[in-house]
Amino acid sequence: MMDAEKFTELASLYAVGALDEVELREFENYLRNASANERRELSELNDAAAMMPLALLLCLALLRPFGGRVRSGGDHRPPELAS
């Protein structure tokens, strides 16, 4: 039996294809007897992972008016108001 925290960690990595071969085999073996709640959690994580590319495209589209540039730290006001 796997505790809930470990399941969530492995399921998250599984959803984005980040498990190594050994972890992948062990996790898939565990899934054969997973509870309904665990299968539901994995399904939700898979759905979220599938949406990541769309979220990235949305972010890039929102940055387009700014020439794709993002400033980090400090003053985030437009340059004409920053002085």
N, C-alpha and C positions, 0 to 999 in steps of 0.2 A: 504494500500500500504506500502511496505517495502522499505527503501532506499537501494541503491546499496551496501554500506558498510556492513549493517546489513545482507543483503542477502548473501554476500560472506562469512561472518563469519559463519552464520548458515549452509550454503551449505558445507563449509569445514568440519565443525563438523559432519554434516549428512553423508558425504562421508566416514568418518572413524568410523561411528557408535558411536559418542560421545555425542549425544543429550540425555537429560533426557526425560522421558515419556511425560511430558507436552510440552517441546520444540519440540519433535518429532511430536506429534499430530498437533501442531500449524503449523509447517513447512510443513508437508505433506498436510494440508488443504490449505496453501498458494500456494503450487505447483500446485494445481488443476487449478489455473488461472494464472500461471506464464507466463511471456512473452517468446518468442522464444529465446531471448538473455539469459534470466535466465536459461531456460532449457539447452541451449548449455553450459553455464558456469558450471552448475551442472554436466553435462555429462563429461566435461573435468576434473573436480575435482574428479569424480568417477574413471575415467581412471587413474589419477595420484595416487589416493589412492590404486588402484589395483596393481600398480607397486612398491609400497613401500616394500613388502616382497622380491621382486626380487632385489631391490637395496641393501637391507640388506644382502642378500646372496652374492652379488657381493663384498660388503665391507668386509665381513668375508673371502671370498676367497682371496682377495687382502692382508689381514692381515696374512694369514696362513704362508707365508715365514718368518714372524717375530714372529712366535709362538703366534700370536693373541694378542701380547702386544702392547699397544699404550702409548707412554710417553706424558705427558702433560707439557706445559710450558717450558721455558728455552731453552737450546741448543738441537737442533734436529739432530745434526751431529752424525754419528756413533761414538761409544765410542773411537775407536782408533784415531779419528781425533779431538775429543773434547778437548784434553789436550793442 
